[in-house]
Amino acid sequence: MDELNKALRVAFADTFFMYFKAQACHWNVEGMLFSQYHCFFGKLYEEVYSAVDPMAEQIRAMGFYAPSNLPELYSDKSVQEQNNYADGASSTAKIQDMLSNLAIVNSGVIASLNEVFRLASDLNQQGLADFIAGRIDAHKKHAWMINSSMKA
């Protein structure tokens, strides 16, 4: 169970990180397509955030504690901070850069969720596996929408 808890904590931290990155895009998006992407990023961060509390409750249901401070949360994540913005400053990033970064983070979330699913299935934890399967499906949809938005 310790290995499953560790994997779930990583998926939780990755999910929280994606929520924050999507919200930052929502806050900082600019340009001719502002309204469209402000709404898109808003819906994305709201959906991802909706999984945070249930994931923390899954950690608690296994008898462990959810992260209780930002350094702990940040150290648990597996996705890396991206700084591939064209101008080097995340606060003035272009929409394409924002989408590219979200695509990378989302891929990391899917990878960490897949690890939790594998371990939960191996340990016969069907409830957790079912919950995680739903999250994987949601992030695959996010991938489709983000990747489709990046096409010219």
Phi and psi in degrees as a GROMACS rama.xvg file:
@    title "Ramachandran Plot"
@    xaxis  label "Phi"
@    yaxis  label "Psi"
@TYPE xy
-61.3052  -40.8009  ASP-2
-65.1049  -40.4126  GLU-3
-65.0083  -42.9133  LEU-4
-59.9308  -45.059  ASN-5
-61.3249  -44.4968  LYS-6
-64.5236  -39.4203  ALA-7
-67.6102  -37.9369  LEU-8
-63.3434  -38.3692  ARG-9
-64.5131  -47.3532  VAL-10
-62.1818  -39.219  ALA-11
-61.6513  -48.4481  PHE-12
-64.4889  -41.3045  ALA-13
-62.8266  -41.537  ASP-14
-63.5736  -46.0189  THR-15
-62.5176  -39.711  PHE-16
-63.1726  -42.9719  PHE-17
-64.6053  -40.9781  MET-18
-55.8057  -48.877  TYR-19
-62.1701  -43.841  PHE-20
-64.2709  -40.4662  LYS-21
-66.5302  -38.9008  ALA-22
-66.4676  -39.7692  GLN-23
-61.5814  -39.2399  ALA-24
-62.7055  -43.3995  CYS-25
-58.2923  -43.4874  HIS-26
-68.2262  -37.498  TRP-27
-106.391  -2.05763  ASN-28
-64.3253  141.794  VAL-29
-141.433  167.886  GLU-30
115.443  -176.01  GLY-31
-63.3116  -26.8114  MET-32
-101.463  23.5852  LEU-33
-50.0118  -54.5126  PHE-34
-58.9594  -44.5864  SER-35
-62.0195  -48.4452  GLN-36
-79.1225  -29.5158  TYR-37
-59.4776  -44.5328  HIS-38
-67.2086  -45.7095  CYS-39
-58.4838  -50.6242  PHE-40
-65.0568  -35.0438  PHE-41
-62.6881  -46.8297  GLY-42
-64.0822  -37.8957  LYS-43
-64.5532  -51.3995  LEU-44
-65.802  -34.4115  TYR-45
-64.7899  -41.0495  GLU-46
-67.0564  -45.4649  GLU-47
-64.3336  -42.1677  VAL-48
-62.2647  -30.865  TYR-49
-62.6464  -16.5809  SER-50
-91.9696  -13.4433  ALA-51
-63.1874  -52.8006  VAL-52
-63.6625  -46.7775  ASP-53
-59.3212  -34.7175  PRO-54
-68.1224  -41.9222  MET-55
-62.2025  -38.3717  ALA-56
-66.7249  -32.6992  GLU-57
-64.7521  -40.5787  GLN-58
-61.5655  -45.8548  ILE-59
-64.8436  -38.5921  ARG-60
-63.3284  -24.8101  ALA-61
-84.3092  -1.52472  MET-62
91.7451  12.7061  GLY-63
-111.438  171.178  PHE-64
-102.8  140.17  TYR-65
-74.4755  156.303  ALA-66
-54.9357  142.886  PRO-67
-122.777  7.0784  SER-68
-152.369  159.221  ASN-69
-65.3976  -41.1512  LEU-70
-59.7021  -39.7748  PRO-71
-64.0661  -46.1471  GLU-72
-60.2325  -46.4986  LEU-73
-64.3481  -37.9772  TYR-74
-73.3745  -21.2503  SER-75
-78.8002  -23.1737  ASP-76
-69.7146  151.868  LYS-77
-104.27  -23.7573  SER-78
-74.7705  143.797  VAL-79
-95.6866  150.35  GLN-80
-64.2623  132.452  GLU-81
-102.919  135.864  GLN-82
-137.271  57.479  ASN-83
-107.461  31.7216  ASN-84
-71.4728  143.248  TYR-85
-57.6337  -37.5798  ALA-86
-99.1539  1.91548  ASP-87
80.8595  -5.01021  GLY-88
-119.174  118.795  ALA-89
-65.3075  -26.9927  SER-90
-73.7515  -15.7547  SER-91
-120.875  28.7473  THR-92
-65.7833  149.027  ALA-93
-76.2319  154.941  LYS-94
-56.3928  -41.5023  ILE-95
-60.4109  -40.1964  GLN-96
-65.1375  -42.665  ASP-97
-59.9965  -46.6156  MET-98
-63.9274  -42.3704  LEU-99
-61.1493  -43.8085  SER-100
-65.507  -41.8123  ASN-101
-64.2163  -36.0438  LEU-102
-62.5726  -41.6779  ALA-103
-65.5409  -46.5966  ILE-104
-62.6573  -44.5516  VAL-105
-60.8915  -38.9876  ASN-106
-61.081  -39.7581  SER-107
-65.2536  -39.1846  GLY-108
-62.585  -45.5666  VAL-109
-59.4636  -42.6871  ILE-110
-62.2622  -44.2146  ALA-111
-69.9426  -35.6251  SER-112
-65.1979  -39.6696  LEU-113
-61.7024  -36.4564  ASN-114
-66.3429  -42.8412  GLU-115
-61.7461  -43.7339  VAL-116
-60.119  -44.283  PHE-117
-60.6897  -48.5486  ARG-118
-66.5003  -42.6906  LEU-119
-62.3295  -40.7507  ALA-120
-64.6695  -44.6485  SER-121
-61.414  -33.7372  ASP-122
-94.1116  9.21243  LEU-123
62.0205  36.6122  ASN-124
-100.152  72.978  GLN-125
-61.6941  -38.7415  GLN-126
-61.1321  -46.6688  GLY-127
-65.2547  -43.3952  LEU-128
-60.066  -40.4098  ALA-129
-64.615  -45.497  ASP-130
-59.6104  -46.4197  PHE-131
-66.5185  -37.2424  ILE-132
-58.8812  -40.673  ALA-133
-63.2567  -38.7474  GLY-134
-67.844  -38.6278  ARG-135
-61.097  -45.8144  ILE-136
-59.0513  -42.64  ASP-137
-62.185  -42.2136  ALA-138
-73.5873  -27.4297  HIS-139
-66.5034  -37.7779  LYS-140
-66.0417  -41.4837  LYS-141
-58.8796  -42.2668  HIS-142
-59.685  -46.0062  ALA-143
-59.4815  -46.7243  TRP-144
-69.3275  -41.0516  MET-145
-65.1533  -48.8863  ILE-146
-63.5144  -38.3663  ASN-147
-65.2538  -35.0964  SER-148
-70.7209  -22.9248  SER-149
-81.5721  -13.4256  MET-150
-74.6702  142.968  LYS-151
